[in-house]
Amino acid sequence: MNTEYTAIVKQEGDWWIGWIEEIPGVNCQERTHEELVESLRATLKEALEFNRQDALSAVGTGYAEEKIAV
């Protein structure tokens, strides 16, 4: 599945800063726009995997996974 997210980015002085709109806590700061986008992508992947592992740890056993589209 290829899910898209929205990056909010802006240049402030010598730095580029950005946030992933849909996922709280995913934000980065880099020297170039290209580095920022790559950093946001990596941080988003890490956050999604962490949240996934956290949910699986909390649920224990006897669960079902269901896909939900919005």
C-alpha positions in Angstrom: 0.0 0.0 0.0 1.3 3.4 -1.0 -0.1 6.0 1.4 0.5 9.7 0.9 1.0 12.2 3.7 1.2 16.0 3.6 4.5 17.7 4.4 4.2 21.3 5.5 7.6 23.0 4.7 9.1 26.4 4.9 12.5 28.0 4.8 13.4 30.1 7.8 16.8 31.8 7.5 19.4 29.2 6.5 17.2 26.3 7.6 14.3 24.4 6.1 11.7 23.2 8.6 8.8 20.8 8.1 6.0 18.8 9.6 3.9 15.9 8.5 0.4 17.3 8.8 -1.4 14.0 9.6 1.0 12.6 12.2 1.7 14.7 15.4 5.4 14.8 16.4 6.8 14.2 13.0 8.9 17.3 12.3 12.4 18.0 11.1 14.9 20.7 10.4 17.6 20.5 7.7 19.9 22.8 5.7 18.4 22.0 2.3 14.9 21.3 1.0 16.0 17.9 -0.4 17.5 16.9 3.0 14.3 18.0 4.7 12.1 15.9 2.6 14.3 12.9 3.0 14.5 13.4 6.8 10.7 13.8 7.0 10.2 10.6 5.0 12.6 8.6 7.3 11.1 10.1 10.5 7.6 9.3 9.3 8.5 5.7 8.5 10.1 5.4 12.0 7.0 6.9 13.7 4.6 4.6 11.8 6.6 1.6 12.7 6.9 2.6 16.3 3.1 3.2 16.5 2.5 -0.2 14.9 4.8 -2.0 17.3 3.2 -0.1 20.3 -0.3 -1.1 19.2 0.7 -4.8 18.7 2.4 -4.8 22.1 -0.7 -3.4 23.8 -3.2 -5.7 22.1 -1.5 -9.0 23.2 -3.0 -12.0 21.5 -6.3 -13.0 19.9 -6.7 -9.9 17.7 -7.7 -9.3 14.1 -6.2 -6.8 11.8 -8.7 -4.8 9.6 -7.9 -2.3 6.8 -9.8 1.0 7.2 -9.9 3.6 4.5 -10.9 7.2 5.0 
